[in-house]
Amino acid sequence: MSLTCGRLPRTSGLLIVTGESMNIWTTTEWQKKQNIPWQDVRTGLRLRFDKEVHKEVKQSCKDFAYWLRSEYYFPMRVPVYVKSAVRLKCIDGDYACGTFLGPYDHKLEPYIRIATGDYLVLCEKWGEDNARIEILKSIAHELSHYFQWVNQLQLTEIGEERQAKKYARLIIDQYLETRKCL
């Protein structure tokens, strides 16, 4: 797997829906689709760390979250649990680097889990910057699932994954444009 950080054109983050361009991270479709009293809903992005998470990973995640909060609105609070595990067990029994749980009832808050226990192995394999970028890309990928959920997009499972990968690359590219180094 190559971790080159190529730049994507900004228009690659657009999704055509009924003839209109829509960016799932910036659209306000969620206001129209749910019967939720939005004034009572907690908003924002929150990070929670296992105490064993590497300090460089923790700082990179905090910096990324700070930037995300300045660029995007999170209409329903989404905590991101940054775990020290190498992999996380999914509901279906598989293992993954990141998971998103969006409750069927949209009045309940979703959450994300990200595994970072293989950080030192990734550093040896790809270098420190690319290892941190890969973790941040996992966060962006799972947040893309959050925006699919909050906007109640109707996609196939393959479509959800393709769109999440595409947006993860787009968000990371935008973030890296604002940074000289991680």
Number of C-alpha atoms within 10 A of each C-alpha: 4 6 11 8 12 8 13 15 10 11 10 12 19 16 14 9 10 7 7 8 13 16 16 24 22 12 13 15 14 20 14 9 12 14 10 13 9 14 7 7 14 13 15 15 20 16 15 13 16 13 11 13 17 15 10 13 19 20 13 17 21 15 12 19 19 13 13 17 13 9 11 12 16 18 18 21 17 22 16 24 19 25 21 19 16 14 17 19 13 15 9 6 8 9 13 14 21 24 24 21 17 19 12 9 8 15 14 12 16 20 20 21 24 25 22 28 18 15 22 14 12 18 14 10 11 17 14 18 13 18 22 23 20 18 23 22 21 24 28 24 25 27 24 24 27 24 22 20 21 23 20 14 16 10 11 9 9 9 11 17 16 13 20 23 18 18 25 23 21 21 21 22 19 15 15 16 11 9 8 6 7 14
